[in-house]
Amino acid sequence: MDPATSARSRIGAVAWSLVFLVLGYVSMGALAGAVLSVWSFRNPAIWESPVIPSLVQAGTGILIYGALTWLIGAKAMRMSPAELGLEGGGNGLTGFGRGFLLAFGLGLGAILLGLPAGSSWTGDGGTFGHYLGRLAVLLLILLPPALMEEMAFRGTAVAAMARGIGRGPAVIVTALCFSAAHRANPDVTVLALGNIALAGVFLGATFFARGGLWTATGAHLGWNVALAAAAASVSGLPFEIPWIDFRPGSPDWVTGGSFGPEGGLLATAVLAVGAVVVLRWRYFQEDV
């Protein structure tokens, strides 16, 4: 391939990645908005809890990004399932489990490191059985958004951009887009957005590990479940957890405050460690 053709190919790959991100974001917003408008007209109570709107957005996003993965990733760019991170069988399942366990440990670490700063738990009158039941429900509720966001910001988006500018820069660019998508979350701060971008780098690294998209989805879910299990807010979104209530310590820029651990420097530290761990995994894929 001559240099001019190579340059056009790289520019085209970056352009397809941006088309995927923008078209997916706009289409998902339009479709989810339409579904929620019709649903709320019949039942205004759906706005009383963030669960239904979140699941509607996740469901529509999975449909939209799934279609775009096929149209742009598989058809327009002729990427293989391996390039798109769609590994099946044992690699996908093992990757999901490894990603989940690593990120769950990192999330729990960010919580526990806040104990010297005054983070604590108090009882709320529930039972441990109720706690386990709610945690099981939250696991099911948090899975679709995790899968949707990984399909949106990893998958075709990062794989296509990597063709154009290389893996490292592609991971950073999509991580910044991932952070920007959370700019309207409750109680968000500049530090929180920086940590979400760092989380995007961590998740981008897991995407290029064996298991691909499923490893990244497992890691995304593991982090969110760890925070929810500790009764902490997840990216500014609180969850009602029976049996325990979590009170973050201070200062907020260390523990994260009401935004959750992602708003503090403790999360910065553990996410950086997580990214290094993934890059050193024996089954990290040097080549796709």
C-alpha positions in Angstrom: 0.0 0.0 0.0 1.5 3.4 -1.0 1.8 6.2 1.5 -1.1 8.2 0.1 -3.5 5.2 0.1 -2.3 4.4 3.7 -3.0 7.9 4.8 -6.5 7.9 3.3 -7.2 4.6 4.9 -6.1 5.9 8.3 -8.2 9.1 8.0 -11.1 7.0 6.8 -10.9 4.7 9.9 -10.9 7.7 12.2 -13.8 9.2 10.3 -15.8 5.9 10.6 -15.1 5.8 14.4 -16.4 9.4 14.8 -19.5 8.6 12.7 -20.2 5.6 14.9 -19.9 7.6 18.1 -22.0 10.6 16.9 -24.6 8.7 15.0 -25.0 6.2 17.8 -25.3 8.9 20.5 -27.9 11.0 18.5 -29.9 7.9 17.4 -30.0 6.5 20.9 -31.1 9.8 22.4 -33.9 10.2 19.9 -35.2 6.6 20.2 -34.9 6.5 24.0 -36.6 9.9 24.2 -39.5 8.8 22.0 -40.0 5.5 23.9 -40.0 7.3 27.3 -42.3 10.1 26.0 -44.9 7.5 25.0 -44.5 5.5 28.1 -44.6 8.4 30.5 -47.8 9.7 28.7 -49.5 6.5 29.8 -47.7 6.2 33.1 -46.0 9.4 34.5 -44.8 7.4 37.6 -41.8 6.0 35.5 -39.9 9.2 36.3 -40.1 8.6 40.1 -37.2 6.3 39.8 -34.1 6.4 37.6 -34.3 2.6 37.0 -36.8 2.5 34.1 -35.3 5.5 32.2 -31.9 4.0 32.6 -33.0 0.6 31.3 -34.9 2.1 28.4 -31.8 4.0 27.4 -29.6 0.9 27.8 -32.0 -1.2 25.8 -32.3 1.3 22.9 -28.5 1.9 23.0 -27.8 -1.9 22.7 -30.1 -2.0 19.7 -28.6 1.1 18.0 -24.9 0.3 18.7 -25.5 -3.4 17.8 -26.8 -2.3 14.4 -24.0 0.2 13.9 -21.4 -2.4 14.8 -22.7 -4.6 12.0 -23.2 -1.8 9.5 -19.9 0.2 10.2 -17.6 -2.3 11.9 -18.4 -5.5 10.0 -19.7 -4.2 6.7 -18.2 -0.8 5.9 -14.8 -1.5 7.6 -14.8 -5.3 7.1 -13.6 -5.9 10.6 -13.5 -9.5 11.9 -15.4 -10.5 15.1 -12.0 -10.6 16.9 -11.1 -7.0 15.9 -14.6 -5.9 17.1 -13.9 -7.7 20.5 -16.7 -10.2 19.9 -14.9 -13.2 21.1 -17.1 -16.2 21.8 -16.8 -19.3 23.9 -14.4 -19.7 26.7 -12.4 -16.5 26.0 -15.4 -14.3 26.2 -16.7 -15.9 29.4 -13.3 -16.1 31.1 -12.6 -12.5 30.1 -15.9 -11.3 31.5 -15.1 -13.0 34.8 -11.5 -11.7 35.0 -12.6 -8.2 34.2 -15.4 -8.3 36.8 -13.2 -9.6 39.6 -10.4 -7.1 38.9 -12.7 -4.1 38.7 -14.8 -5.3 41.7 -11.6 -5.4 43.8 -10.5 -2.0 42.5 -13.9 -0.5 43.4 -13.9 -2.0 46.8 -10.3 -0.8 47.3 -11.3 2.8 46.5 -14.0 2.5 49.2 -11.8 0.9 51.9 -9.0 3.4 51.3 -11.4 6.1 52.4 -11.8 4.6 55.9 -8.8 6.6 57.4 -10.5 9.8 55.9 -13.7 9.0 57.9 -15.7 7.0 55.4 -18.1 4.7 57.4 -21.2 2.6 57.3 -24.3 2.7 59.6 -27.2 0.3 59.8 -30.5 1.3 58.3 -32.7 -1.4 59.9 -32.8 -3.8 57.0 -31.6 -7.4 57.1 -28.7 -9.1 55.4 -31.1 -11.2 53.4 -32.7 -8.1 52.0 -29.3 -6.7 51.2 -28.3 -9.8 49.2 -31.7 -9.7 47.4 -31.3 -6.1 46.4 -27.7 -6.7 45.3 -28.9 -9.5 43.0 -31.5 -7.1 41.5 -28.9 -4.4 41.1 -26.6 -6.8 39.3 -29.3 -7.3 36.7 -30.1 -3.6 36.5 -26.5 -2.5 36.1 -25.6 -5.1 33.4 -27.5 -3.5 30.4 -26.0 0.0 30.9 -22.5 -1.5 31.3 -22.9 -3.5 28.1 -24.4 -0.5 26.2 -21.6 1.9 27.2 -18.9 -0.6 26.3 -20.6 -1.2 22.9 -20.6 2.6 22.4 -17.2 3.6 23.5 -15.1 0.5 23.1 -16.0 -2.0 20.4 -16.2 -0.5 16.9 -15.4 3.0 18.1 -12.0 2.2 19.6 -11.1 -0.6 17.2 -11.8 1.6 14.2 -9.9 4.6 15.6 -7.0 2.3 16.5 -6.6 1.5 12.8 -6.1 5.2 12.1 -4.0 6.5 15.0 -2.9 3.4 17.0 -4.2 1.8 20.1 -2.9 4.1 22.7 -4.2 7.4 21.2 -7.5 5.6 20.3 -8.1 4.5 23.9 -7.4 8.1 25.1 -9.7 9.7 22.6 -12.6 7.3 23.3 -12.0 7.7 27.0 -12.4 11.5 26.7 -15.7 10.9 24.8 -16.8 8.5 27.6 -16.1 11.2 30.2 -17.9 13.9 28.2 -21.0 11.6 28.1 -21.2 11.8 31.9 -20.8 15.6 32.1 -24.5 16.1 33.2 -24.4 13.5 36.1 -25.5 14.8 39.5 -22.7 16.4 41.6 -20.1 15.9 38.9 -16.8 17.8 39.3 -13.7 18.3 37.1 -11.9 15.6 39.1 -14.8 13.2 38.7 -14.7 13.7 34.9 -11.0 13.2 34.9 -11.5 9.9 36.8 -14.2 8.8 34.4 -11.7 9.5 31.6 -9.1 7.4 33.4 -11.8 4.7 33.9 -12.2 4.8 30.1 -8.5 4.2 29.6 -8.7 1.3 32.0 -11.7 -0.1 30.1 -10.0 0.5 26.8 -7.1 -1.6 28.0 -9.4 -4.4 29.0 -11.0 -4.3 25.6 -7.7 -5.2 24.0 -7.2 -8.0 26.4 -8.4 -11.5 25.6 -12.2 -11.6 25.7 -12.5 -8.2 24.1 -15.8 -6.5 24.6 -16.9 -9.1 27.2 -13.8 -8.4 29.3 -14.5 -4.7 29.2 -18.2 -5.2 30.0 -17.3 -7.4 33.0 -14.8 -4.8 34.3 -17.4 -2.0 33.9 -20.0 -4.1 35.7 -17.6 -5.2 38.4 -16.7 -1.6 39.3 -20.3 -0.4 39.4 -21.4 -3.4 41.5 -18.6 -2.9 44.0 -19.7 0.7 44.6 -23.4 -0.2 44.8 -22.7 -3.2 47.1 -20.9 -0.7 49.5 -24.0 1.6 49.3 -21.9 4.3 47.6 -23.1 6.4 44.7 -22.1 5.3 41.2 -21.0 8.2 39.1 -23.3 10.5 41.1 -26.3 8.2 41.1 -27.3 6.8 44.5 -28.9 3.4 45.0 -31.2 2.4 47.9 -29.4 -0.5 49.7 -31.1 -2.2 52.7 -29.1 -3.1 55.8 -26.3 -0.5 55.4 -25.9 3.2 54.6 -22.6 4.6 53.4 -21.2 7.9 54.5 -18.1 9.2 52.6 -15.3 10.8 54.5 -13.7 14.1 53.8 -12.4 16.0 52.1 -14.5 15.2 49.1 -11.6 15.5 46.6 -10.0 12.5 48.4 -13.0 10.3 48.9 -15.3 11.5 46.2 -18.1 12.8 48.5 -21.7 12.6 47.2 -20.6 11.7 43.7 -19.1 8.5 44.9 -15.5 7.3 44.9 -15.1 8.3 41.3 -15.0 11.9 42.4 -11.9 11.5 44.6 -8.2 10.9 44.3 -8.4 7.5 45.8 -10.2 6.3 42.7 -7.5 8.0 40.6 -4.9 5.8 42.3 -6.8 2.5 42.0 -7.9 3.0 38.4 -4.3 3.8 37.4 -3.1 0.6 39.1 -5.9 -1.3 37.3 -4.8 0.0 33.9 -1.2 -1.1 34.7 -2.4 -4.6 35.9 -4.3 -5.1 32.6 -1.4 -4.1 30.5 0.7 -6.7 32.3 -1.7 -9.6 32.0 -0.2 -12.6 30.4 -3.1 -12.8 28.0 -3.0 -9.2 27.0 -3.2 -9.2 23.2 -0.3 -7.5 21.6 -1.9 -8.0 18.2 -5.4 -8.3 17.0 
